[in-house]
Each structure stands twice: as structure tokens, then as C-alpha cells.
Amino acid sequence: MAKRLETVKPSITVIFPTLNEEATVVASVESVREALRTRHDDFEIVVVDDGSTDRTSALADELAAEYAEVKTVHHDRNYKLGRTLRTGFAAATKDLVFYTDADLPIDFRDIHRGVELLLRDGADVVAGHRLERGDSWWRGIYSVVYNRLINALFGLGAKDVNFSYKLFTNEALQKLPLTSEGSFIDAEMLARAKLARMRVARLGVHYFPRRSGRSTLASPGVILKILTEMSRFWWRVWRTRDRRPGT
């Protein structure tokens, strides 16, 4: 487990993985910047564009030119969420690392609640869950089934595995050898934290459904990739955990 972060005013990196978010990326970056400025003297916002075909990439670069705290990283094509997050994590330089989506899914002031919880409990990770969903019936069923499957396989006790509210100490994050390319990465982060005996705190936050664009999380291709990577992770990593040092 990573040592406790001792500073009471840590620096923080916020990561936005983006794909065709031209309608919301500017509002997301500017809103989170305003929220961070009230509590943090040292912060950065990393926008990782995963091969967008709209103006997301150009808008992100304009934000980076306007604000010194904003950095952009561009993929040459669409690599999916896992690769995009790993790119963002590699670019993070601050004490804490927070990731969320760029479609305004939360009140960004709720980041402060996660930081306070992490510091108070000496946690390595804070995993958020939605207090209300607002999903379609199909997404609701998919989410319930997926959460139960992940908890049955890996014993995480997670309430909302794929919710994009996750906060780490950078020290802890660097100890997680993440490999997922797709959306299984949310579950992999929590499973590897459990393997490393990290302390995971949980926090309920209000959720705001997407108002523009569309989510591909429940598409057949994404689901197939999740199941493939989940099976590979269970077979190669999880089933051999009792033979791994420190587990």
C-alpha cells in the first residue's frame, strides 16, 4: 500500500479522455478549472483526444494556448478508453490524479469531497458511485449485470464500477500495471488496487446524464471487448494471485 499523502493541500491532475466531445470539452475544462482554483494552488488539466473526427482536438489546443494549466495529448487514431486513460496517467505530474468524462457528468466541486475523503482516511483511491442514475432502461440493466459480474469475479464490493469518478494518489497509480485497452480498465484499476492491498474509499456523488453526443459504453463492440479483457485478466492475473508476493 502506498504511504499516506501528508500534505493538506496537495497538487492535482484532472484527466479528460475525449472522443468527439466538441459540444462539451470547452465547458468541461473551464468549469473544472474554476472549481480547482478555489482549493488548489497547483493543478493541471490533461485533455487526451482519442482520435476525434470533429473539432474536439482543435478546441482542446485552443484551451491549452489560453490556459497554462491545460495540456493536450493527441492520439493519431481511436484507441479506446483504456489506452486513452493510460496516456493521461503517464502525463500526470501532480500529487493526486483524478479522471472523469468530458460530458459534464458531475458537479466538479465534488472533486474536493473526494480529496478531503482521501486525506482524512489515508486512502490510496477514492471510487465514486452515482446517487441517482438517470439512464435508459437498457443501460440500467447492463450496469446492474456488469457490476454483479465484476463483484462476483473479483470481490471488489464496488457499487458503480464504470462510473468516471476515480481519484488516486499518483504514487499509488504508478504501482498499478494497467494493461486494458478498452472500458474494462475501470474494473482493472480497482482489482489491481485490491491485489496491492491499497485502501479504497467510496463516495456517492450526484450524476448528470449526457445532454449531447452519445455514449458507446453499452455498444456490442465495447461489451465484447470488456468481456474479452475481463476474461484475459482473470486468467492471467487474478487466478494466480495467491502465488504473487504480497497478496
C-alpha positions as semicolon CSV with decimal commas, in nm:
position;residue;x (nm);y (nm);z (nm)
1;M;0,000;0,000;0,000
2;A;0,125;0,346;-0,081
3;K;0,231;0,565;0,208
4;R;-0,016;0,825;0,330
5;L;-0,011;1,157;0,149
6;E;0,087;1,403;0,419
7;T;0,028;1,740;0,253
8;V;-0,306;1,901;0,340
9;K;-0,311;2,098;0,016
10;P;-0,192;1,854;-0,249
11;S;-0,145;1,934;-0,614
12;I;-0,382;1,758;-0,852
13;T;-0,409;1,646;-1,215
14;V;-0,754;1,615;-1,374
15;I;-0,771;1,395;-1,684
16;F;-1,039;1,417;-1,950
17;P;-1,041;1,130;-2,204
18;T;-1,223;1,268;-2,508
19;L;-1,372;1,140;-2,829
20;N;-1,587;1,373;-3,037
21;E;-1,678;1,600;-2,745
22;E;-1,675;1,933;-2,929
23;A;-2,007;2,029;-2,768
24;T;-1,880;1,994;-2,410
25;V;-1,499;1,995;-2,393
26;V;-1,468;2,373;-2,353
27;A;-1,734;2,391;-2,081
28;S;-1,581;2,092;-1,902
29;V;-1,227;2,231;-1,897
30;E;-1,334;2,581;-1,797
31;S;-1,570;2,452;-1,527
32;V;-1,316;2,219;-1,370
33;R;-1,051;2,492;-1,386
34;E;-1,275;2,726;-1,188
35;A;-1,353;2,455;-0,935
36;L;-0,987;2,367;-0,884
37;R;-0,876;2,727;-0,845
38;T;-1,081;2,760;-0,526
39;R;-0,889;2,486;-0,343
40;H;-0,560;2,413;-0,519
41;D;-0,264;2,640;-0,587
42;D;-0,101;2,380;-0,809
43;F;-0,307;2,186;-1,061
44;E;-0,314;2,076;-1,423
45;I;-0,584;1,960;-1,663
46;V;-0,486;1,698;-1,921
47;V;-0,714;1,652;-2,221
48;V;-0,638;1,331;-2,411
49;D;-0,803;1,331;-2,752
50;D;-0,856;0,976;-2,874
51;G;-0,865;1,039;-3,247
52;S;-1,170;1,264;-3,262
53;T;-1,314;1,338;-3,604
54;D;-1,485;1,661;-3,501
55;R;-1,334;1,983;-3,357
56;T;-1,251;1,838;-3,014
57;S;-0,878;1,830;-3,083
58;A;-0,864;2,187;-3,212
59;L;-1,074;2,320;-2,925
60;A;-0,851;2,143;-2,672
61;D;-0,543;2,303;-2,827
62;E;-0,708;2,644;-2,807
63;L;-0,773;2,588;-2,438
64;A;-0,411;2,486;-2,385
65;A;-0,296;2,803;-2,559
66;E;-0,521;3,015;-2,337
67;Y;-0,459;2,848;-2,000
68;A;-0,115;2,747;-1,873
69;E;-0,272;2,474;-1,659
70;V;-0,416;2,289;-1,959
71;K;-0,219;2,027;-2,151
72;T;-0,331;1,828;-2,452
73;V;-0,223;1,489;-2,579
74;H;-0,339;1,361;-2,917
75;H;-0,378;1,006;-3,040
76;D;-0,330;0,950;-3,411
77;R;-0,639;0,729;-3,416
78;N;-0,911;0,594;-3,187
79;Y;-0,751;0,356;-2,936
80;K;-1,047;0,331;-2,690
81;L;-1,079;0,429;-2,325
82;G;-0,813;0,212;-2,166
83;R;-0,529;0,334;-2,383
84;T;-0,656;0,692;-2,356
85;L;-0,657;0,684;-1,977
86;R;-0,313;0,523;-1,963
87;T;-0,184;0,802;-2,185
88;G;-0,334;1,058;-1,948
89;F;-0,195;0,886;-1,639
90;A;0,153;0,885;-1,793
91;A;0,126;1,261;-1,848
92;A;0,012;1,337;-1,491
93;T;0,272;1,515;-1,276
94;K;0,083;1,615;-0,959
95;D;0,031;1,454;-0,616
96;L;-0,323;1,339;-0,695
97;V;-0,476;1,217;-1,020
98;F;-0,849;1,240;-1,090
99;Y;-1,029;1,123;-1,400
100;T;-1,377;1,192;-1,528
101;D;-1,557;1,227;-1,860
102;A;-1,577;1,547;-2,063
103;D;-1,956;1,546;-2,096
104;L;-2,017;1,723;-1,761
105;P;-2,128;1,411;-1,568
106;I;-2,071;1,561;-1,222
107;D;-2,052;1,889;-1,035
108;F;-1,675;1,937;-1,045
109;R;-1,682;2,082;-0,694
110;D;-1,741;1,723;-0,583
111;I;-1,374;1,661;-0,661
112;H;-1,300;1,845;-0,336
113;R;-1,511;1,598;-0,142
114;G;-1,304;1,314;-0,282
115;V;-0,977;1,486;-0,191
116;E;-1,100;1,551;0,163
117;L;-1,207;1,187;0,200
118;L;-0,877;1,056;0,066
119;L;-0,674;1,272;0,303
120;R;-0,896;1,207;0,604
121;D;-0,899;0,829;0,562
122;G;-0,543;0,794;0,439
123;A;-0,681;0,622;0,129
124;D;-0,495;0,545;-0,192
125;V;-0,805;0,551;-0,413
126;V;-1,149;0,711;-0,399
127;A;-1,408;0,542;-0,621
128;G;-1,727;0,738;-0,680
129;H;-2,072;0,596;-0,740
130;R;-2,387;0,761;-0,870
131;L;-2,651;0,855;-0,616
132;E;-2,906;0,859;-0,899
133;R;-2,860;0,712;-1,246
134;G;-3,097;0,867;-1,498
135;D;-3,005;0,600;-1,754
136;S;-3,224;0,431;-2,010
137;W;-3,374;0,101;-1,900
138;W;-3,120;-0,083;-2,117
139;R;-2,822;0,095;-1,966
140;G;-2,964;0,035;-1,620
141;I;-2,992;-0,340;-1,677
142;Y;-2,646;-0,353;-1,834
143;S;-2,495;-0,170;-1,538
144;V;-2,658;-0,394;-1,275
145;V;-2,550;-0,712;-1,453
146;Y;-2,195;-0,586;-1,510
147;N;-2,146;-0,469;-1,152
148;R;-2,268;-0,802;-1,017
149;L;-2,042;-0,993;-1,255
150;I;-1,734;-0,790;-1,162
151;N;-1,804;-0,819;-0,790
152;A;-1,863;-1,194;-0,818
153;L;-1,536;-1,249;-1,006
154;F;-1,310;-1,011;-0,815
155;G;-1,483;-0,947;-0,482
156;L;-1,448;-0,569;-0,512
157;G;-1,771;-0,468;-0,340
158;A;-1,796;-0,191;-0,600
159;K;-2,125;-0,006;-0,634
160;D;-2,065;0,151;-0,976
161;V;-1,757;0,004;-1,144
162;N;-1,755;0,207;-1,464
163;F;-1,853;0,544;-1,319
164;S;-1,597;0,804;-1,426
165;Y;-1,516;0,939;-1,081
166;K;-1,186;0,794;-0,965
167;L;-0,919;0,967;-0,762
168;F;-0,573;0,828;-0,686
169;T;-0,256;0,935;-0,521
170;N;-0,005;0,948;-0,805
171;E;0,224;0,724;-0,603
172;A;-0,043;0,455;-0,586
173;L;-0,138;0,494;-0,951
174;Q;0,220;0,436;-1,064
175;K;0,214;0,100;-0,887
176;L;-0,080;-0,029;-1,089
177;P;0,048;-0,211;-1,402
178;L;-0,260;-0,132;-1,611
179;T;-0,291;-0,308;-1,945
180;S;-0,654;-0,272;-2,057
181;E;-0,719;-0,109;-2,392
182;G;-1,095;-0,074;-2,356
183;S;-1,353;0,003;-2,089
184;F;-1,252;-0,286;-1,865
185;I;-0,984;-0,051;-1,733
186;D;-1,220;0,084;-1,463
187;A;-1,257;-0,263;-1,314
188;E;-0,888;-0,338;-1,366
189;M;-0,787;-0,030;-1,167
190;L;-0,992;-0,143;-0,867
191;A;-0,887;-0,508;-0,898
192;R;-0,517;-0,421;-0,912
193;A;-0,559;-0,184;-0,618
194;K;-0,706;-0,476;-0,423
195;L;-0,416;-0,700;-0,524
196;A;-0,175;-0,435;-0,400
197;R;-0,370;-0,406;-0,073
198;M;-0,442;-0,041;-0,130
199;R;-0,708;0,138;0,071
200;V;-1,012;0,224;-0,143
201;A;-1,266;0,475;-0,011
202;R;-1,612;0,512;-0,166
203;L;-1,810;0,828;-0,226
204;G;-2,160;0,891;-0,358
205;V;-2,197;1,186;-0,594
206;H;-2,479;1,336;-0,797
207;Y;-2,476;1,240;-1,163
208;F;-2,594;1,441;-1,463
209;P;-2,681;1,236;-1,776
210;R;-2,520;1,321;-2,107
211;R;-2,700;1,601;-2,288
212;S;-2,514;1,591;-2,620
213;G;-2,324;1,337;-2,825
214;R;-2,364;0,972;-2,745
215;S;-2,202;0,716;-2,520
216;T;-2,071;0,394;-2,673
217;L;-2,022;0,212;-2,343
218;A;-2,315;-0,024;-2,397
219;S;-2,249;-0,089;-2,767
220;P;-2,195;-0,454;-2,870
221;G;-1,833;-0,391;-2,970
222;V;-1,747;-0,228;-2,638
223;I;-1,922;-0,502;-2,440
224;L;-1,737;-0,772;-2,634
225;K;-1,402;-0,603;-2,568
226;I;-1,483;-0,570;-2,196
227;L;-1,567;-0,940;-2,172
228;T;-1,253;-1,036;-2,364
229;E;-1,023;-0,826;-2,148
230;M;-1,202;-0,932;-1,830
231;S;-1,153;-1,300;-1,916
232;R;-0,787;-1,243;-2,002
233;F;-0,724;-1,053;-1,679
234;W;-0,896;-1,319;-1,468
235;W;-0,699;-1,600;-1,634
236;R;-0,355;-1,435;-1,644
237;V;-0,362;-1,228;-1,326
238;W;-0,646;-1,296;-1,084
239;R;-0,644;-1,677;-1,067
240;T;-0,272;-1,675;-0,983
241;R;-0,298;-1,401;-0,717
242;D;-0,234;-1,635;-0,421
243;R;0,107;-1,714;-0,566
244;R;0,204;-1,349;-0,607
245;P;0,429;-1,182;-0,348
246;G;0,239;-0,962;-0,103
247;T;-0,109;-1,090;-0,190
